[in-house]
Amino acid sequence: MTPEKSAQASTIIDNHRVRVTEWRLPPGTATGHHRHELDYVVVPMTTGTLVIRDAEGDRDNNLIAGAPYYRDSGAEHNVINDDGHEIVFIEIESKSA
C-alpha cells in the first residue's frame, strides 16, 4: 500500500489561538509523514477507515462521522486512505497553553 497522491488540506482558520484545517483524502492518498507540534481534535465528516502508519507499524483508525477524538502533541505518523471512498475530517489544533 503506497499512496501515489497527497491528501488535500485547506486551512479554514489560523489565528493566535487555533488552526482549523479541512483534510480531504480521496482513495489512495496520504497526508505524508508528519509530527503534531500542537494538541489537536479531529472531527470526522465522513465514516470510514484510515490507516495510521507510525514507528510501531500500521493500524486501522475507524472514523464515525460526527464523533470527535483528541490527541496530545508529539504524535508522528502518516495517515493513508486505503478505503474505497473519500474520507473528510476537520482537524482543530490548539495554540493556547
N, C-alpha and C positions, 0 to 999 in steps of 0.2 A: 504494500500500500504506500505509494509515493505520489502525493498530490502534485499536479503539474501547474496549478494556478494558485494565486494568492486570494485569500478572503478579502472582502471589500469592507473597509472601515470608514465610517463617516462621523466626524465629531459633531455633536449636536450642541453641547455646552462645554465651555472651557473657561473657568474663571478662577479666582483665588481660593475657592472652597471645594469645587468638584470638577471632574471631567466626565462627561457623558458621551459614550460612543455607541453607535449602532453598528453591529457586526452582521454581515450577510455572508454565509458560507454556502454557495451552490455545491452540489455533489462534486467530490474530487478536489476541493480546495482546502487550504490550511492557513492559519494565522502566521506561521513561521515561528521558530523558537524564540521565546521572549521571557523576560523576568519582570514580574509585577513589583514595581517600586512603591506602590500605594495599596492600602486595603481597598477591597472592591466588593461590589454586589453585582450579580448577574441576574437579569430578569429575562427569561426565555419568552420570546414572542411566538415561537412555534414549538411543537412537540417533536422530539427525535433524539437520536443518539449521536454524540460526538466522541471521537477517540482522543484521549489525552495521552500524549507521549512525553515522558519525562525520564529522569535518571533511573527510575525504578521499572521502566518498560511502558507498555501500552495498557490502558484500561478504558472501559466504556464510561461515559458520563451521560446518563439518561436525563434529558430535559423534558419538563412538562410546561406547556405554555402557561404563563402567569404565576409560576411557582419559583420565586427568587431564592438564591443562595448566596452566602457570604464566604469570602476567603481573606485571610491575612496577607499582607505584603510578603514578598520573598518567593512566591511560587515561580518556578521556572518550568516551562513546558511549550509544546506545540499542540495546537488544537486542530484536529483534522475532521472533515466531514466525509465519512465513508458511507453515509446513509444515501438513500435513493432520491432525496428531495432537499431543497434549500432549507437551511436552518438559520434562523434570525434570533439574535439576542441583543439586549441593551446592557452595556457594562457601565457601572457608575463607580468611579474612583474617588475616594475621599482624600482631599488635600489638607483637611483640618486635623490637628492633633487632638 
